């Protein structure tokens, strides 16, 4: 039986995420503001806009597109899935949500030197990264490989 995977989204097009879950052998369902129930085998927190800085004890200096309802829903999902020892994959914004859930905060703006490298207003932002020798990424993809990322914030 294929695992049923919940993808928590900002309500946009989740076709690429769903295709990736399908390619990995799962059955994905993309939902905006899903309740924290455990009728799924795993959770994917996907990309999107910025979290409310109040959730990590900061004033808003550079955060954009804040959706407090999504923030709260995804924090509740983490409580449920991690509390039940179910797998969670956090991508982009999802990684930031996990960091805040664990008590961390965020750098609200990477600043001018880094943003052009990490941020593109539309479309994909593909760039090369270097994997540490001996790491899992190095073994899987080699020393240098392309990634798609678009960020103006960081952990």
N, C-alpha and C positions, 0 to 999 in steps of 0.2 A: 504494500500500500504506500502510495506517495505521500510524503509529509505535506501538511497544509500550513502555508506560511502567510502570516499577516504582514502586509507592507503598510506602515503608517506614513501617509503622504500629506502634502500641503494642499491637496485637491487638484493638482495639475496632472499632466500626462505621465503615467507610470509605465508606459509600454516597454521601455528598455529594462526597467527593473523586473517587470513580470516575465519578460522573455528570458532574463538571466536566471530567475528562479525555475522556470520551466526547463531550461537547458541543463540545470543542475539536478533535475529529477523531481522537483517539488511542484505543488499546485499553489500559486500565489493568488492572493486577494488584496487589492489596493483599496484602502479606506482612509477617509479624512475624519479625524476625531473618533477613532474606534474606542469602544468601552474597554476597560482593562480585563475583560474575561479571558479565560484560558482555553478556548475552543480551538486554538491553533497550536501546532507543534513547535513553531518558532516565530520570531519577530525580526523584521527588518525596519530600521529607522532610516528613512531616506533623506536626501538633501532638501534644501529649501532656504528660506530666509532666516534671519537672525533671531536668537532667543531674547526674551525680555531681560535686560541687565539687572533688573530688580531681583530676579531669581538667583543671582549670584552676588547680591549685595553691592551692586554698582549703579551709578547714575548712567543714563543713556548719553553717551558722547558720540557714538558713530554707528549704532545698530540701526538696521533698516528692515522694513517689512515685518515688524513684530506681530506675531499671532499668539497672544497669551493663552487662548483656548487650546491651541495645538501644543504649546509648551507644557501645559498642565496635563493634557491627555497623554503625552509621550512620557512624562515623568511617572504618571500612574501606571502606564504599560510596563515601564522598567521595574517598578515595585512588584507588579504581578508576575512578570516573566522571570525575573531574577529570583524572586521569592519562591517560585516553583521550580527553580533550577532548569529553566527552559532556555534554549540558545537564542542569542540576540546578535544580529549583525548591524553595526552602526556605520553609516556611510555619510561623509560630509557633515551636514548639520547634525545628523544622528550621533556622530562622534562627539560633537560639542554638547549635545543633550546628555550623553552618558557622563561626560566630564563634569557637568554641572550637577547631575544626579549624585555623583560620587563626592560632591563638596568642592569641586574646583571652580575656577572662574575662567573668563575668556578675555583675550586681548581684542578689543572691539574694532581695531583697525590696524592692519599690518604696516601701514605707512607707505609713503611714496616709493621708496626703493624696492619694495617687495610686491606691491599690488599689481603693477603691470605684468609681472611674471605669473601671478596667481589668479588674476581676475580679467575676465572678458565680459563685456556687457551682454553679448548675445552669442549663442552657439557654444561649441566645445572649446576648451582651452587645453590643448594637448601639449605637454612639455616633457622633457627627459628628466629622470631622477636616477640617482646612483644608490645601489644597494650595498650595505656593509658586507664585506667579504665574510663568508661562512653563515650568513643569515638565511632564513627560509626564502626570502624574496630573491636573494642572490642565487640560491640553488634552483629556484623555479624559473627565473627570468633573466639571469645573468647580471653582469655588473651595472649596465645602463639600459634602461627601458622606458618607453613612453607611458605616461599616465594622463588621465583627463581630470583636471581639477579647476575649480573656479572659486576662489576664496578671497575675502578681504579681512577675515578674522582668523584667529588662531587660539590654541590652548595655551 
